[in-house]
Amino acid sequence: MMDVVASGLLSFPVTHFNADLTFDEAGYRSHIGWMCDHKPAGLFAAGGTGEFFSLAPAECARVVRAAVEEINRSMPLVAGCGYGTMMAIEYAGAMEEAGADGLLLLPPYLVQADQEGLFEHIKAVCKSTSLGVIVYNRDNAIVDDATLARLCDECPNLVGFKDGVGDIELMTRIRVRLGDRLHYVGGLPTAETFALPYQEMGVTTYSSAVFNFIPEFSMQFYAAVRSRDLQWVERALAGFVLPYIGIRNRRRGYAVSIVKAGMRVTGRPAGPVRPPFTDLTVEEDEKLKALIDGLKNLGAPAAK
């Protein structure tokens, strides 16, 4: 599963909601099919961009099952999993039953823990499932290289490390210590920003949220990073990615909200975000649409 995941660009599909905030399964299934047509290497269902944190357990299983059925084994489907240890174990079982190929273990809810506590938490979830587990290193669940090495010794099915921190020293320590024992995935918000430096550390893939509404650009950007077309990457960063981040940074939670806004302004609406997040304003939607329209002036990366 991870060999395939690490071979190309990944994405997190948003979870579609109706105006009353109920799950729009038909819209979601249609979107999954559309994303598959654009050939990502794998998808993360009910992940961060998919608003895992806002889904009830039964909804989460329904979302993952719908994605599994739409993908129909054409690519790996990794499902979100998280909260406290006992809840995470229950989620792991439900996601495995729903047909997921792997798990993305998000941080525990609310609490801060030391390295020994994080070790026991991740170990317990890994031991509870036969699926491959990718640990998401971010927020209140940042493991160091020593803890990760212990986990790799204890848990053969710990197969991936997704970094959402951006600590270059820590990432270097982990990469040097563990080498090819794990596959490494870039997981910072708007991961395109970090794609070039992370590639130099052996991080061969990342999850692109903007793939939800501009998949052609996402694929071009990934190809340019892999071929080290630095001039095109810098033009893309200056012309779209960094101004996009400027809008994203206006309010907390906009890392998710701006993706749904992108879908809205490109004619593929996915409904609102659920509270406590808020949607972009009309003015911000217009700014985002102007950025997307400007991509036609970017040109294609150099063919290699």
N, C-alpha and C positions, 0 to 999 in steps of 0.2 A: 504493500500500500504506500509506504513512504518513499520507495524508489520512484513510483509514478508521481506522487505529490511533489517531490523535489525536482522533477524534470522540467517544470514549466511554471507559468503564472497561475496563481490561485485567486479565489475571490470568496467573499461572504455575501450571499444573497440577502437582501433585506427581507423582512417578514411583512407581508401585505396585511393591512387592516382596513376594514370598512369605516365609514364615518362614525359609527357608534363604538369603534375600537375592537370589534370582534374580528377574528381571523378570517381573512378573505382567501380561502383555499383555492378557488378557481384562479384568481389573479396571481397567486403565488406559483401555482403549477405552471401557468402560462409563462411566467417570468423565468422559472427554472429551465424550461424548454428553450427559451430564447437565449439564455446564457450558455447552455450546452451547445447551441448552434455556433457560438463564437469560440469554442474549443479551449476553455481553461484546462489546466492539468488536474484540477480538483476543486471541490466546493466545500465550504464550511457552513452547514445549515444550523440555524438557531445559535449563531455565534454572537459576537459583540455587535456587529452591524445589523445582525438579525434580531436584536433586542432580546437576547436570551434572558436577561435580567427582568424583563417585563412579562415573560410568558409563564402561565401556570404549568405545572408538571404535565398534565394531560395535553395541553396545547403544544408543549415542546415535543412530545412524542408524535403528535399529529403532524406538526410541521416537518419533522425529520422523515416520517413515513411517506409523506407526500413527495418530498424531495427524492427519496430513494426510488420511489415508483417512477417519477418523471425521468430521472437519470438512467434508470434501467441498466445499471452496471457499466455504463459507457465511460465512467471515470470514478475515482474514489469520492466518497461522501463522508466527511468528518463531522460529527455532531458535537454541539456544546454540552458541557457537563460542569457542575460547580456547586457552590454554596458550602455548607458545613460537611464534614466527612460522611456522616450517615446519609445526608441528602444526596451528596455527590455519588455515593455508591448506588443509591436507588436510581438516580439519573443514568448512571452507567449501564445498569441492567435494562432500563427502559429503552435507551438508545440502541443497545445491542439487539433487543427484541424488535425494534422498529426497522432494523436492517442496515444500520450505519456500518461503515468500514473501519472507522476509528473514532477516537474521542479527543476533543480539545478541552483540557482541564483548566477552567478559568479559576481565578483566585477565590478563596473562601470568603463568605459574606462577613463584612464588618470588622472582624477581629484582626489584630496584629499578632503574629506568632514568631518565635525564634526559629533558628534553622532546624533544631531537633523536631519541633512541632510540625514544620512544613514537610520534613522528611517522612514523618509518620503519616501525615495526611495524604501525600502523594502516593506513598507506598500502599496504603490501604485501598485507595481507588484502583491502582494498577493491579493489585492482587485480586480484586473483585471481578475482573473482566478478562475475557480472552482477546478483546480488541487491543490494537495498538493505541498507545496514549501519547499525545503531544502535550507537554506541560507549557502553559502560557505564563511566562515570567513577566509580571507587571504588578503595579500597585502594592498591595499588602502581601504578595506572594513572590518575593524575589529570592531565589535560591542562589547560593554561591557555588563555585566550581567544586568544592569538597563535598557539599551536600548532593550535588547532581551526580558526582562520581559514585557515591554510595548508593544512590537510587539506581544507577545503571547496573551496578553489581547485583542488587536485590531484585530488580524488576526487568526481566528480559523484554517485556512488552512495552517498556518506556522507549519509544522509538524516535521521538522528535522533541525539539526545543524551539519554542516560538518566543522571540524576544520583543517585549513591548516597553523596554526601559531606556535603551540607548546609551548604556554605560559601556563605552568602548573598552575600557580596561577589563571589566568583568567579562564581556563577550570574548575578548582575546584569551583570558585565562581559561574559560570554558572550552573554547575551540582548540587551544593548544593541549589542554589536559585530556580531552575526550576524543579529539580527532574525528574519525569516521564512525565512532560508536553511535552517534546520533545524526539525524538530519536536522538542519537548521533553517528556520523560517523567519523572515523579517515580519514583525508584527506591530511596529509603531504606527500611530495614526497617520494617514496619508503616506503609506510606506514608500512611495516613489521618491520622496525626499531623501531617504537614507539608502536607496538601492545601490548606488555606486560604491560608497565606502563599505557597506556590508558585504558586497560581492568580494571585495579584497580579503575579507575574513572567512571566506568559504561559505557564505550564506547565498545559496544558489537560487532561492525563490523568495517570494513575499506574497502577502495577500493584498490585492488591490480592491479597495472599496468602490473606486470610481468606475470599475469594470461594470457595475450595475447599470450605468447609463451611457458610458462612452467606451465600450469594449475595444473598438478599433484603436483608439488612442492608447488604451492600457496595454494592448499587445504590441503596438509600435514602441512604446516606452520601454517595455520589458526587453524587446529585441535589441533596442539601441544600447541598453545597459549591458546586456550579455555580449554584444559585439564591441563594446567600449567606444561607441560613437559619441564622444564627449561633447562635441559641438551641438549635436541635435538634442542631447539630454539637457544641456544648459539652456538652449532655446525653449525647450518644453517646460523646464523649471521656471524660467523667467516669464514665459507667456501664459502659463496656466497654473502649474502646481503651486507656486508660492502665492499668487493672488488668491487662489482657491483657499489656501491655508489662512490667508488674511480674513476671509469671510468666516471660515470654520472657527477661528479663535475668538470671535466676537462674544460668544456665550458658551457656558458649560453645556455639554451634551450635543453641541452642534456637529461633532464628528460623525454622529449618526444622522442627525436631522438634515445635514447638507446633502447626504446621499439620497435621501427621499426627495429633497428639493430638486436634485439633479434629474431624478426620474420624472418628477412632475413637469419640469420645464422642457424636457425632451419628448413629452407626449406619452410617457409610460408610467402614469401615476400609480403609486403603491399605498396611497392613503396616508394618514397622519402618523407621527410618532406617538407612543403612549406616554402619559405622564410618568415620572416627573420631567421628562424632556419636553421641549417646546419646538414647534416648527419655525422655519425661517420666516421673516417678514416678507411682504410683497416686494419691498425695495431690494431686499437681499436676494430674492428669487430672480429679479431682473438683472442684478449684477452677475449672478451666477450664469444666467442664460447668455449674457454678453461674452463671458469668458469662454463658454462652450462654443458659441458661434465663431469666436476668434480662432478656434483650432484649425479652421479650414485654411488659414494663412500660414500655418506652421510648416507645411511641407512634410515629405516622408523622410525617414532616416536613410542614410546611405546604404545601398544594397551591398551585402557582404556574403 
